[in-house]
Amino acid sequence: MPLDLLTYRSAHMSQAQGLGLFEQVLGHEPVSAPGSGLIYATWVTRIAPVPAGSGVSVGTVRLELAGRVFMPADSEPQDDVDIQVTGAVDALMTGLFEDFTLGGTVRNVDLLGAHGTPLSAQFGFTRFDSTTYRVATLTVPLIINDVWTEAP
């Protein structure tokens, strides 16, 4: 079965939208200022086979999505920016723990890193034009069975 990014990404975006926290949920990395309020974007960062999950005739795949929470750093009150961004990350991770198959579309989210970097988030800042955003970049590793057929 081919790698079906549309299905996996849609399931993840739907999960994020269902939280009711975000002004926008995007299926791409923004190239310009994404707006105000909490914004979530997701895109592919890496694809690799999973040796331990593959068999003699078919390969299991690790599809790594990046997810980024954005919030303008100058939002008022500024003391609440980290609280809101961290709360959004917590809600996203809770959702992934509670539905680690994304509605049955993947074998599992590699929550604890059995096949690489675990579900995790790193915080920082990014700038678009004249706006600085507080961001949290998530690693969302998806394990998908039986994607690539091995043939001699």
VENPE-V163714 format. One record per pair of residues at least 6 apart in sequence whose C-alpha atoms are under 8 Angstrom apart, sorted by sequence separation. I is the first residue (numbers start at 1). J is the second residue. D is the distance in whole Angstrom. If there is no record, write none. Layout:
((I:J:D) (I:J:D))
This chain:
((16:22:8) (53:59:7) (54:60:5) (75:81:7) (96:102:7) (101:107:6) (102:108:8) (112:118:5) (113:119:7) (126:132:6) (127:133:6) (53:60:5) (101:108:5) (102:109:8) (111:118:5) (112:119:7) (125:132:7) (126:133:5) (17:25:6) (51:59:8) (73:81:7) (100:108:5) (101:109:6) (110:118:6) (111:119:5) (125:133:6) (126:134:7) (16:25:7) (50:59:7) (51:60:7) (72:81:8) (100:109:5) (110:119:7) (125:134:5) (126:135:7) (49:59:6) (50:60:5) (71:81:7) (109:119:8) (124:134:6) (125:135:5) (30:41:7) (49:60:6) (50:61:5) (100:111:8) (123:134:8) (124:135:5) (13:25:7) (29:41:6) (49:61:4) (50:62:6) (123:135:6) (124:136:6) (13:26:8) (23:36:8) (26:39:8) (28:41:6) (29:42:6) (48:61:6) (49:62:6) (96:109:7) (123:136:4) (13:27:7) (23:37:6) (24:38:7) (25:39:6) (26:40:6) (27:41:6) (28:42:6) (29:43:6) (47:61:7) (48:62:5) (71:85:7) (97:111:7) (122:136:5) (123:137:6) (22:37:7) (23:38:6) (24:39:5) (25:40:5) (26:41:4) (27:42:5) (28:43:5) (47:62:6) (48:63:7) (70:85:7) (121:136:6) (122:137:5) (22:38:5) (23:39:6) (24:40:6) (25:41:6) (26:42:6) (27:43:6) (46:62:8) (47:63:5) (69:85:7) (121:137:5) (122:138:7) (21:38:7) (22:39:5) (46:63:6) (47:64:6) (121:138:4) (9:27:7) (22:40:7) (45:63:8) (46:64:5) (120:138:5) (121:139:6) (44:63:7) (45:64:6) (46:65:7) (69:88:7) (119:138:7) (120:139:5) (44:64:6) (45:65:6) (69:89:7) (119:139:5) (120:140:7) (44:65:4) (45:66:6) (118:139:7) (119:140:5) (43:65:5) (44:66:6) (117:139:8) (118:140:8) (119:141:6) (42:65:6) (43:66:5) (118:141:7) (16:40:8) (42:66:5) (43:67:7) (117:141:7) (42:67:4) (41:67:6) (42:68:6) (93:119:8) (40:67:7) (41:68:5) (40:68:6) (41:69:7) (13:42:8) (40:69:5) (39:69:6) (40:70:6) (110:140:8) (111:141:8) (38:69:7) (39:70:5) (109:140:7) (110:141:5) (38:70:6) (39:71:7) (89:121:8) (109:141:6) (110:142:6) (9:42:8) (37:70:8) (38:71:5) (109:142:5) (110:143:7) (9:43:8) (37:71:6) (108:142:6) (109:143:6) (36:71:7) (37:72:7) (107:142:8) (108:143:5) (34:70:8) (36:72:6) (106:142:7) (107:143:6) (108:144:7) (106:143:6) (107:144:5) (106:144:5) (107:145:6) (106:145:7) (38:84:8) (38:85:7) (89:136:7) (85:134:8) (89:138:8) (85:135:7) (86:136:8) (85:136:7) (82:134:8) (62:115:8) (81:134:7) (73:131:8) (74:132:7) (72:131:7) (73:132:6) (74:133:8) (72:132:6) (73:133:5) (72:133:4) (73:134:5) (71:133:5) (72:134:6) (70:133:6) (71:134:5) (70:134:6) (71:135:7) (50:115:7) (70:135:5) (69:135:5) (70:136:7) (21:88:7) (68:135:6) (69:136:5) (68:136:6) (69:137:7) (68:137:4) (67:137:6) (68:138:6) (66:137:7) (67:138:5) (19:91:7) (66:138:6) (67:139:7) (19:92:8) (66:139:5) (67:140:7) (65:139:6) (66:140:6) (64:139:7) (65:140:5) (16:92:6) (64:140:6) (65:141:6) (64:141:4) (65:142:8) (63:141:6) (64:142:6) (62:141:7) (63:142:5) (15:95:7) (62:142:6) (63:143:6) (62:143:5) (63:144:7) (61:143:6) (62:144:6) (60:143:7) (61:144:5) (60:144:6) (61:145:6) (60:145:4) (61:146:8) (59:145:7) (60:146:5) (61:147:7) (15:102:8) (59:146:5) (60:147:6) (61:148:8) (58:146:5) (59:147:6) (60:148:7) (58:147:7) (59:148:5) (12:102:7) (58:148:6) (59:149:6) (11:102:6) (54:145:8) (58:149:4) (59:150:7) (11:103:7) (53:145:7) (54:146:8) (57:149:6) (58:150:5) (57:150:5) (8:102:7) (11:105:8) (56:150:7) (57:151:7) (33:128:5) (32:128:6) (33:129:7) (8:105:6) (32:129:8) (7:105:7) (8:106:7) (33:131:7) (3:147:6) (1:146:7) (2:147:5) (1:147:5) (2:148:7) (1:148:7))
